Amino acid sequence: MDAEKHPDEAVVLDDDHVGVLSRIILDHAPAGLTVAERNLAEEIDQVVTPPRPVLFPNLV
């Protein structure tokens, strides 16, 4: 799904085993992406601290 074209239908997956970089690679992988490159993204995700949610008290 293209979230830019359908922002009201966007779905956010909260899979603990899939990191942000891996999600980007899965969604926007260029042609010819190797298995090694995909594995590298997964390895980076394992050592990177997950992003914390940002709270906006004015919007609650």
N, CA, C and O atoms as CSV, one atom per row, in Angstrom:
chain,resi,resn,atom,element,x,y,z
A,1,MET,N,N,0.854,-1.179,0.000
A,1,MET,CA,C,0.000,0.000,0.000
A,1,MET,C,C,0.894,1.233,0.000
A,1,MET,O,O,1.946,1.236,0.638
A,2,ASP,N,N,0.490,2.261,-0.697
A,2,ASP,CA,C,1.223,3.509,-0.740
A,2,ASP,C,C,0.602,4.452,0.285
A,2,ASP,O,O,-0.472,5.007,0.052
A,3,ALA,N,N,1.279,4.632,1.419
A,3,ALA,CA,C,0.738,5.431,2.513
A,3,ALA,C,C,0.575,6.897,2.126
A,3,ALA,O,O,-0.286,7.588,2.670
A,4,GLU,N,N,1.399,7.378,1.188
A,4,GLU,CA,C,1.269,8.771,0.768
A,4,GLU,C,C,-0.019,8.999,-0.004
A,4,GLU,O,O,-0.634,10.059,0.113
A,5,LYS,N,N,-0.433,8.015,-0.793
A,5,LYS,CA,C,-1.657,8.151,-1.578
A,5,LYS,C,C,-2.902,7.842,-0.747
A,5,LYS,O,O,-3.983,8.356,-1.033
A,6,HIS,N,N,-2.751,7.007,0.275
A,6,HIS,CA,C,-3.878,6.583,1.108
A,6,HIS,C,C,-3.514,6.707,2.591
A,6,HIS,O,O,-3.441,5.691,3.282
A,7,PRO,N,N,-3.285,7.922,3.099
A,7,PRO,CA,C,-2.831,8.058,4.490
A,7,PRO,C,C,-3.822,7.538,5.525
A,7,PRO,O,O,-3.411,7.119,6.607
A,8,ASP,N,N,-5.116,7.555,5.218
A,8,ASP,CA,C,-6.102,7.071,6.179
A,8,ASP,C,C,-6.107,5.554,6.280
A,8,ASP,O,O,-6.679,5.002,7.220
A,9,GLU,N,N,-5.484,4.873,5.332
A,9,GLU,CA,C,-5.474,3.423,5.316
A,9,GLU,C,C,-4.123,2.841,5.703
A,9,GLU,O,O,-3.927,1.629,5.615
A,10,ALA,N,N,-3.193,3.681,6.128
A,10,ALA,CA,C,-1.857,3.210,6.474
A,10,ALA,C,C,-1.920,2.267,7.671
A,10,ALA,O,O,-2.685,2.480,8.612
A,11,VAL,N,N,-1.114,1.241,7.615
A,11,VAL,CA,C,-1.055,0.252,8.683
A,11,VAL,C,C,0.353,0.238,9.234
A,11,VAL,O,O,1.322,0.162,8.478
A,12,VAL,N,N,0.468,0.311,10.545
A,12,VAL,CA,C,1.774,0.251,11.189
A,12,VAL,C,C,1.910,-1.112,11.838
A,12,VAL,O,O,1.091,-1.502,12.670
A,13,LEU,N,N,2.950,-1.833,11.452
A,13,LEU,CA,C,3.204,-3.138,12.039
A,13,LEU,C,C,4.146,-2.976,13.210
A,13,LEU,O,O,5.148,-2.267,13.111
A,14,ASP,N,N,3.842,-3.612,14.297
A,14,ASP,CA,C,4.677,-3.509,15.483
A,14,ASP,C,C,5.280,-4.872,15.780
A,14,ASP,O,O,5.017,-5.465,16.827
A,15,ASP,N,N,6.087,-5.360,14.857
A,15,ASP,CA,C,6.761,-6.637,15.044
A,15,ASP,C,C,8.098,-6.377,15.709
A,15,ASP,O,O,8.950,-5.691,15.145
A,16,ASP,N,N,8.289,-6.917,16.899
A,16,ASP,CA,C,9.537,-6.691,17.623
A,16,ASP,C,C,10.744,-7.249,16.888
A,16,ASP,O,O,11.856,-6.748,17.055
A,17,HIS,N,N,10.539,-8.280,16.076
A,17,HIS,CA,C,11.675,-8.899,15.410
A,17,HIS,C,C,12.031,-8.224,14.092
A,17,HIS,O,O,13.010,-8.611,13.453
A,18,VAL,N,N,11.268,-7.233,13.675
A,18,VAL,CA,C,11.565,-6.517,12.428
A,18,VAL,C,C,11.905,-5.076,12.784
A,18,VAL,O,O,11.072,-4.338,13.310
A,19,GLY,N,N,13.137,-4.689,12.490
A,19,GLY,CA,C,13.573,-3.341,12.812
A,19,GLY,C,C,13.228,-2.349,11.723
A,19,GLY,O,O,12.758,-2.717,10.646
A,20,VAL,N,N,13.469,-1.092,12.021
A,20,VAL,CA,C,13.122,-0.016,11.098
A,20,VAL,C,C,13.893,-0.133,9.791
A,20,VAL,O,O,13.314,0.024,8.716
A,21,LEU,N,N,15.185,-0.405,9.868
A,21,LEU,CA,C,15.978,-0.508,8.637
A,21,LEU,C,C,15.498,-1.676,7.781
A,21,LEU,O,O,15.414,-1.559,6.558
A,22,SER,N,N,15.187,-2.786,8.411
A,22,SER,CA,C,14.676,-3.940,7.663
A,22,SER,C,C,13.349,-3.614,6.999
A,22,SER,O,O,13.098,-4.046,5.873
A,23,ARG,N,N,12.501,-2.861,7.676
A,23,ARG,CA,C,11.216,-2.469,7.084
A,23,ARG,C,C,11.432,-1.581,5.862
A,23,ARG,O,O,10.748,-1.725,4.848
A,24,ILE,N,N,12.384,-0.669,5.969
A,24,ILE,CA,C,12.684,0.215,4.833
A,24,ILE,C,C,13.182,-0.621,3.649
A,24,ILE,O,O,12.757,-0.424,2.511
A,25,ILE,N,N,14.083,-1.548,3.938
A,25,ILE,CA,C,14.622,-2.404,2.881
A,25,ILE,C,C,13.505,-3.231,2.253
A,25,ILE,O,O,13.444,-3.351,1.029
A,26,LEU,N,N,12.627,-3.800,3.064
A,26,LEU,CA,C,11.530,-4.615,2.533
A,26,LEU,C,C,10.583,-3.792,1.665
A,26,LEU,O,O,10.108,-4.266,0.633
A,27,ASP,N,N,10.312,-2.564,2.086
A,27,ASP,CA,C,9.356,-1.720,1.367
A,27,ASP,C,C,9.944,-1.064,0.121
A,27,ASP,O,O,9.224,-0.813,-0.845
A,28,HIS,N,N,11.252,-0.783,0.136
A,28,HIS,CA,C,11.851,0.011,-0.937
A,28,HIS,C,C,13.119,-0.622,-1.503
A,28,HIS,O,O,14.016,0.093,-1.949
A,29,ALA,N,N,13.207,-1.932,-1.493
A,29,ALA,CA,C,14.414,-2.610,-1.970
A,29,ALA,C,C,14.647,-2.329,-3.456
A,29,ALA,O,O,13.747,-2.515,-4.275
A,30,PRO,N,N,15.843,-1.887,-3.797
A,30,PRO,CA,C,16.147,-1.679,-5.211
A,30,PRO,C,C,16.314,-3.024,-5.916
A,30,PRO,O,O,16.575,-4.046,-5.282
A,31,ALA,N,N,16.161,-3.002,-7.210
A,31,ALA,CA,C,16.376,-4.215,-7.992
A,31,ALA,C,C,17.821,-4.666,-7.815
A,31,ALA,O,O,18.740,-3.846,-7.832
A,32,GLY,N,N,18.017,-5.956,-7.648
A,32,GLY,CA,C,19.368,-6.482,-7.504
A,32,GLY,C,C,19.892,-6.491,-6.083
A,32,GLY,O,O,21.075,-6.754,-5.868
A,33,LEU,N,N,19.047,-6.213,-5.113
A,33,LEU,CA,C,19.475,-6.254,-3.711
A,33,LEU,C,C,19.879,-7.682,-3.373
A,33,LEU,O,O,19.129,-8.625,-3.625
A,34,THR,N,N,21.055,-7.831,-2.806
A,34,THR,CA,C,21.548,-9.178,-2.517
A,34,THR,C,C,21.071,-9.648,-1.154
A,34,THR,O,O,20.644,-8.850,-0.320
A,35,VAL,N,N,21.149,-10.946,-0.940
A,35,VAL,CA,C,20.791,-11.527,0.351
A,35,VAL,C,C,21.735,-10.993,1.429
A,35,VAL,O,O,21.313,-10.745,2.559
A,36,ALA,N,N,22.999,-10.819,1.083
A,36,ALA,CA,C,23.973,-10.290,2.043
A,36,ALA,C,C,23.581,-8.884,2.501
A,36,ALA,O,O,23.703,-8.565,3.683
A,37,GLU,N,N,23.117,-8.052,1.586
A,37,GLU,CA,C,22.702,-6.693,1.941
A,37,GLU,C,C,21.464,-6.724,2.835
A,37,GLU,O,O,21.365,-5.962,3.797
A,38,ARG,N,N,20.539,-7.595,2.516
A,38,ARG,CA,C,19.338,-7.726,3.344
A,38,ARG,C,C,19.701,-8.233,4.746
A,38,ARG,O,O,19.169,-7.754,5.747
A,39,ASN,N,N,20.605,-9.199,4.801
A,39,ASN,CA,C,21.052,-9.723,6.100
A,39,ASN,C,C,21.783,-8.653,6.901
A,39,ASN,O,O,21.647,-8.594,8.123
A,40,LEU,N,N,22.554,-7.809,6.229
A,40,LEU,CA,C,23.250,-6.724,6.910
A,40,LEU,C,C,22.258,-5.779,7.570
A,40,LEU,O,O,22.476,-5.344,8.701
A,41,ALA,N,N,21.176,-5.458,6.880
A,41,ALA,CA,C,20.141,-4.593,7.461
A,41,ALA,C,C,19.555,-5.240,8.712
A,41,ALA,O,O,19.331,-4.560,9.713
A,42,GLU,N,N,19.308,-6.533,8.663
A,42,GLU,CA,C,18.757,-7.233,9.829
A,42,GLU,C,C,19.745,-7.239,10.987
A,42,GLU,O,O,19.345,-7.090,12.142
A,43,GLU,N,N,21.034,-7.410,10.690
A,43,GLU,CA,C,22.051,-7.402,11.741
A,43,GLU,C,C,22.175,-6.019,12.375
A,43,GLU,O,O,22.340,-5.904,13.589
A,44,ILE,N,N,22.097,-4.980,11.565
A,44,ILE,CA,C,22.145,-3.612,12.095
A,44,ILE,C,C,20.947,-3.379,13.012
A,44,ILE,O,O,21.090,-2.786,14.081
A,45,ASP,N,N,19.776,-3.841,12.600
A,45,ASP,CA,C,18.580,-3.673,13.421
A,45,ASP,C,C,18.715,-4.360,14.776
A,45,ASP,O,O,18.122,-3.903,15.753
A,46,GLN,N,N,19.465,-5.424,14.853
A,46,GLN,CA,C,19.621,-6.155,16.113
A,46,GLN,C,C,20.449,-5.374,17.130
A,46,GLN,O,O,20.277,-5.563,18.334
A,47,VAL,N,N,21.339,-4.504,16.668
A,47,VAL,CA,C,22.205,-3.778,17.603
A,47,VAL,C,C,21.771,-2.339,17.840
A,47,VAL,O,O,22.264,-1.688,18.762
A,48,VAL,N,N,20.866,-1.842,17.030
A,48,VAL,CA,C,20.408,-0.465,17.158
A,48,VAL,C,C,19.268,-0.403,18.165
A,48,VAL,O,O,18.405,-1.281,18.193
A,49,THR,N,N,19.268,0.627,18.982
A,49,THR,CA,C,18.199,0.821,19.951
A,49,THR,C,C,16.908,1.161,19.226
A,49,THR,O,O,16.905,2.036,18.360
A,50,PRO,N,N,15.811,0.491,19.560
A,50,PRO,CA,C,14.536,0.808,18.913
A,50,PRO,C,C,14.125,2.254,19.197
A,50,PRO,O,O,14.418,2.782,20.270
A,51,PRO,N,N,13.454,2.890,18.247
A,51,PRO,CA,C,12.999,4.272,18.473
A,51,PRO,C,C,11.946,4.307,19.575
A,51,PRO,O,O,11.127,3.396,19.698
A,52,ARG,N,N,11.981,5.356,20.360
A,52,ARG,CA,C,10.981,5.540,21.410
A,52,ARG,C,C,9.851,6.410,20.881
A,52,ARG,O,O,10.085,7.318,20.083
A,53,PRO,N,N,8.642,6.140,21.315
A,53,PRO,CA,C,7.517,6.997,20.857
A,53,PRO,C,C,7.689,8.411,21.407
A,53,PRO,O,O,8.167,8.620,22.522
A,54,VAL,N,N,7.286,9.357,20.589
A,54,VAL,CA,C,7.339,10.762,20.985
A,54,VAL,C,C,5.944,11.158,21.449
A,54,VAL,O,O,4.959,10.963,20.736
A,55,LEU,N,N,5.875,11.707,22.632
A,55,LEU,CA,C,4.604,12.125,23.191
A,55,LEU,C,C,4.437,13.636,22.982
A,55,LEU,O,O,5.347,14.419,23.253
A,56,PHE,N,N,3.288,14.015,22.510
A,56,PHE,CA,C,2.971,15.423,22.321
A,56,PHE,C,C,1.834,15.771,23.287
A,56,PHE,O,O,0.663,15.570,22.963
A,57,PRO,N,N,2.174,16.296,24.481
A,57,PRO,CA,C,1.141,16.547,25.490
A,57,PRO,C,C,0.062,17.527,25.021
A,57,PRO,O,O,-1.067,17.473,25.508
A,58,ASN,N,N,0.389,18.409,24.097
A,58,ASN,CA,C,-0.588,19.393,23.632
A,58,ASN,C,C,-1.658,18.742,22.752
A,58,ASN,O,O,-2.741,19.299,22.574
A,59,LEU,N,N,-1.352,17.561,22.202
A,59,LEU,CA,C,-2.274,16.915,21.284
A,59,LEU,C,C,-3.113,15.822,21.949
A,59,LEU,O,O,-3.986,15.235,21.310
A,60,VAL,N,N,-2.856,15.555,23.196
A,60,VAL,CA,C,-3.584,14.478,23.879
A,60,VAL,C,C,-4.889,14.966,24.414
A,60,VAL,O,O,-5.635,14.195,25.019
